[in-house]
Amino acid sequence: MRRAPMIGALVFSAAAAICAAVQLNDVPAGGSTAQAVAMGAGVLMIVMGGIAGWIIGSSARALALAGKRRHARSVVLLAAVLLALVCGMFRYSHDRALRHQHLRTEILTPERARELLKGSIEDVRAVAYNPSCPPEILTELAKSRDESTRCGVGANPNTPPAVLDELAKDVQESVRLYVSLNPARRKP
């Protein structure tokens, strides 16, 4: 029982390290800012996992020494379930982020773009930001009620100039900002 805090810290640190490794695996190499942020987040996850494990192990040890072994086991079991839930949520959110990153860079045909427009709002936003999105789809998306979708259309270099002119008058300042930063609008 004396080693319970250390074992708890190791288990939680290992789980955090696995999550961090999964996250870092999908960051492009080359010393990018994204890589540095992912590494920093990974180290923070490992440290926080170790602290959480130490606290849980210490609590279980204190309960066991007080003669409440059933309570100690309950604390450990609850911590294991919580760890599994957190890792599952992390993996789910990580997979969603990868999917939408892929949708933003995938080469889109008009048929594929229309298919994606039937999906979630995140899919629609990813299509709006995708530089290979066909101009006719971008023209449709410019009429969206969703501000983020209109921002994506405004930032997209494939958006027709007439559509950009309309979005430059949008009521939302963020949409107008994206239009002003659009590389197709910059004068040489």
MOTA-V191504 format. One record per run of one state. SS is the DSSP state (alpha for helix, beta for strand, coil for the rest). FROM is the first residue (numbers start at 1). TO is the last residue. If there is no record, write none. Layout:
<<SS | FROM | TO> <SS | FROM | TO>>
This chain:
<<coil | 1 | 3> <alpha | 4 | 25> <coil | 26 | 32> <alpha | 33 | 65> <coil | 66 | 68> <alpha | 69 | 105> <coil | 106 | 109> <alpha | 110 | 117> <coil | 118 | 120> <alpha | 121 | 129> <coil | 130 | 134> <alpha | 135 | 141> <coil | 142 | 146> <alpha | 147 | 155> <coil | 156 | 160> <alpha | 161 | 167> <coil | 168 | 172> <alpha | 173 | 180> <coil | 181 | 182> <alpha | 183 | 185> <coil | 186 | 188>>
